[in-house]
């Protein structure tokens, strides 16, 4: 039996997109992931075109140093990079996870490491989207509170950009990476399907994806309700203005008939 080794895994979500084409000379391209090869001082790294880089067997400081080197290849970098971390044990009796959430791997083949890297990178994407939608819902609380008090004077100019930003960001992320989909890597390595199932369950990739879809639908429903109420209020004000204009015109005409 090979001696087991415990390694740290760091997933950094850096930007909306990472130009991996300029990096392909640094390592082999695996299905859905680009291996950046061995790092100085040990460790391995994987990059993903949807803006994430994952290091295995490094410290967080080393991972951040690599991220700094990739900055010229980032498009729309995030103000605050996302960060997910995990522990893996290489040399376990079989692939899986223990009660503490440590990922167990039979060996450290590139396919196994890439599978772990991609799953943790997806978790980082989900965390970013969860935080974004949570902020959106928090900021919608104020106009909803005004609505509960019966006030229809809603700040549409603030609501529309906020909703548009949330929906747009979620749509862009969904177009780049399907967080619930099985990795293309499994086509070449079907024997790793149980490991992928373990990783997806450990980081709740499918459940969190479904929850995000539900929150996005909630944002859509809230936005439609607020905007419809605002438009209804505007229509009523317009109708009232027309009625007042007509009443004023009638009053003026009658006054002219009565008073010589």
Phi, psi and omega in degrees: 000135180286150180289135182280150180227133178260129182230150175269144177239129179237124175251122179246122173267112192258327189201177175290330181205147177238125180282093183282344181298324180285351183253355189297337179288347184276344182184171182291150177264118175263160179304114177081003181208150176246119177280126177270007175076194180286142180261155175301132182086004179100165180097164178230162181218149177228142179240150181229138187295343178272027165095015183242150172226139183233130176248146180233127181081028178231168171276168176297323180298320178293322178296319180292327177295319176296319179300322179296323178293332182274356186306321180296342183260007182268142174242127183055061180298147179285146177297318178234109181300144175279154183217127173233145180225154179205168176241140175234150174243118178262131182107016178286166180295325178204161178292146179164208179210144179267182185295335180277357181090006176287134182277130181256129180234139178293323179207176183253043178295152180305323181296315180295315181295320179296323180295316177296316182300316183292320180297317181290326176296321176297321177299321178296320177297315180297318179299318178299315181291323178298316179294320180297312181290328176297318178296321180298313180295324177297318182286339175279350183296322182298307178296330177292323177295320176297324179293321178297331178274004178084014180263123182259004179282077186268139181283080184301322182297338176267326183290315186298310178298323181297312180294318180299321179296316182294313182292320180296316181297317179295319180295319179296318180294318180296325180290330182275322184213128174269103188292344181258354184281154176285140181295147176298336181304332183289340176296322179272339183226068181298339180292346180268005180303317177298324178294317178299318179299321178296315180296316180297321180287320183297320181256010173052047185296314182290316182297318181290325177297315178296320179296321178296319178299321178295319179294321179296321177295323177297317178299318179298315181295318179297316182297318179297319180296312181297315182291322178296318178296320179295317179295322178297317179297318180296319180298319179294320177296321179295317179298318179297320179297320179295316179299317180296321178296316179296316180298319179297318180295317180295315180298319179296317180295315179297319179299322179292330179282326185276317184262116181293000000 
